[in-house]
Amino acid sequence: MPELAEAEFYRKRWHQAASGRRIVAVLTHDRARIFRGADPAALRRALAGARYLGSEAAAKQMVFRFGGGAWLGIHLGMSGELRVEPAGYAPARHDHLVLRLARASLVFGDPRMFGRVQLHAGPTAPAWWTCIAPAVLSPAFTADAVAAFLRRRARAPIKAVLLMQERFPGIGNWMADEILWRAAIHPRRPAGSLSPAEVRALWRECRHVARLALATIAGRGTCLPRDLNVHIPNSWLFNHRWEDGGRCPKTKKLLVREEIGGRTTCWSPARQKLR
């Protein structure tokens, strides 16, 4: 599932192609499940002829602003991606939204259709955008705020808590594993069992991994490779977490993969002790 950095990467991909340009035509697969948050006919009326003004990414979501007060929200779900294709591009089976420009086409494809399109008209940002929790790299994301959140979910495994978007927006499965590995915290530890020093280490690594991911993934060009580990250093857990027989980059000991909180989780028993 795309996470914080992947959302920013895809936002930049559309932004670079659309900057200052006008939408010539809008094509939609009206019965696609991604439109459960928007009326495709209203979307076509709002965007056809509108000029692209700007965009932002927050958590796992993006918003694209157009002239006439149109706000297009996109959540990639599990398999969604934003592409740039040639002008006049004919949508393929899983391409559910195409915004045609004079010289290119902006495409939202989603084979599994867990993604979502939303539409808002007005001078101010919609509630579905402003209600997103403060970013992990924002001043509002403090160690004290993290500690208070963990206390309220004291019995839940810390891995499951890290995936809660109301406090850790944009952090998904691989980022949570990376954070816990760097902080040397076992993913099954109850959130309330962390010491003040461990909570601060968790907070610090949340911000550190977010910065690294944005710089490494979203900071690249416009051609997102299929295997992100091509560009992620081997010093990260990421490149080893999928391998059978994968080893911890720090201890060189075997990694373990099990389901925790409903998600496949990877950790290093030699580094992340279960107390």
Buried (B, 14 or more C-beta within 10 A) or exposed (E): BBBBBBBBBBBBBBBEBBEEBBBBBBBBBEEBBBBEEBEBEEBBBBBBBBEBBEBBBBBBBBBBBBBEBBBBBBBBBEBBBBBBBEEEBEBEEBBBBBBBBEEBBBBBBBBEBBBBBBBBEEEEBBEBBEEBBBBBEEEEBEBEBBBEBBEEBEEBBBBBBBBBBEBBBBBBBBBBBBBBBBBBBBBBBBBBBBEEEBBBBBBBBBBBBBEBBBEBBBBBEBEBEEEBBEEBEEEBBBBBBEEEEBBBBBEEEEBBBEEBBEBEBBBBBBBBEEE
